[in-house]
Amino acid sequence: MRASEGRPLKNPQVLPLFTAAALVLLTLFAYLPVLGNGFVLLDDGLYVTRNSWVQKGITLQGLAWMWSANVANNWHPLTMFSHMLDCQLFGLVPAGHHLTSLLLHLANVLLLFEVLRRITGALWRSAAVSALFAVHPLHVESVAWVAERKDVLSAFFWILAMGGYALYVRQPSCGRYLVVALAMLLGLMAKPMVVTLPFVLLLMDVWPFERLRFEPGWGRRLARLAIEKLPLLALSAAASLVTLRYQTTSIVDLEVVPWRLRLANAAISYAVYLGKMILPRNLAVFYPLPLDFATWKALPAAALIAAFTALAVWKVRKAPCLLVGWLWFLGTLVPVIGLVQVGRQAMADRYTYLPSIGLFLAVCWGLPELVGNDARRRALLAAVSVAVVLALAVVTRAQVRRWENSVTLFQHALAATEGNYVAHLGLAKAFMQEKRWSEAAASYRAALTLRPGLREARLGLNQALREAARRRRAL
């Protein structure tokens, strides 16, 4: 079950502690500026700043409300409880809410490191995965956006379920299985994206647990392991039904986005996610979904996905980590890849928070296998890895500052994307909040240029022009 790194540790008790401390310092370097950020106009109002139930803190009425609350077309009572607890502790001081998200992200980093280290016995590779998870810029949205508390909170229970499953695999029992189920249930109560956890646990049966090997009779073994996951799959099915019920009003009809566009966008999104994993640039809070692009443009992306999949399958006997990591990435993105189109976005950085772990596993276990045992090559790989992690931390620190307020957030989104009417609309609202009427009117006009029938922009433009005229008269 262990994927050792081939050399015993001289200080097996001390070295993991120093490594964990280094991960803490790395994460804090990248994310501490978030404590100076404020709330933003995108969904933070729904969750905190305009939510009267949440602002009351922990009350009996609020605890009853959260079980049936529909906030942003989601059912996530545990997430709402965390927001109510923040208001109980910090009121509407943004730094307190950001601190909670940062501490949850830090807990996820340390928990991921400890779970991987105990499962595989590979300290440095586990540290590398955790470091990439800690400071990759694609994760800024999940940590720096108060409304995305559900990402960091659900991930905590996801990783906890992984650790519980490792204990179950080592010594199966009903009690240990119930721990896994409970952790998954709590994760689902934070964000329904946890529905893919049973699939990932089945992948982990291939590697690193090696409960499923591709040898004669593997099909029967796969069936038994799949049956073992049925209670967890039942939780996934129930959560999916609840989510569909809550998201009925935000699901886009097939007449608006037909299947050919959904499939094309899914393939392109997978490729773009990969590209942003390698080179995290032009990150934005919103990527508009184009409704008029030629679907043949998705063919190169589909070919890339097929090539990576074929390579992973080809190497499955020698390097099962490649197939496990790759399918982890592909599979965990399925609920949010756009096959069921919810909202107006083509993709979102926050969707990679859990799926990215699969790619990090594939890279951090696959590259050392390619390098081999040559000391100089391993030293070079270690040096390059450290440099990459530090560079990502610097980029993440800069990206965190772009979430300082709504103006900086939407201005950056406009610089990073094209045709982003949502960013124009958000920027207009931010200008309205700051009483910058002329700039607000210009942003509303830009949104209407891209979406002429946008009622919200027309009403906003009318108000901005009235306020600007009133100011001129006053002067």
Buried (B, 14 or more C-beta within 10 A) or exposed (E): EEBEBEEEEEEEEEBBEEBBEEBBEBBEBBBEBBEEBBBBBBBBEBBBBEBEBBBBBEEEEBBEBBEEBEBBBBBBBBBBBBBBBBBBBBEEEBEBBBBBBBEBBBBBBBBBBBBBBBBBBBBBBBBBBBBBBBBBBBBBBBBBBBBBBBBBBBBBBBBBBBBBBBBBBEEEEEEBBEBBBBBBBBBBBBBBBBBBBBBBBBBBBBBBBBBBBBEEEEEEBBEEBBEBBEBBBEBBEEBBEBBEEBBEEEEBEEEEBEEEBBBBBBBBBBBBBBBBBEEBEBBBBBBBBBEEBEBEEBEEBBEBBEEBBEBBBEBBEEBBBBBBBBBBBBBBBBBBBBEBBBBBBBBBBBBBBBBBBBBBBBBBBBBBEEBEEEEEEEEEBBEEBEEBBBEBBEBBBEBBBBBBBBBBBBBBBBEBBEEBBBBBBBBBBBBBEEEBBBBBBBBBBBBBEBBEEBEBBBEBBEBBBEBBEEEEEEE
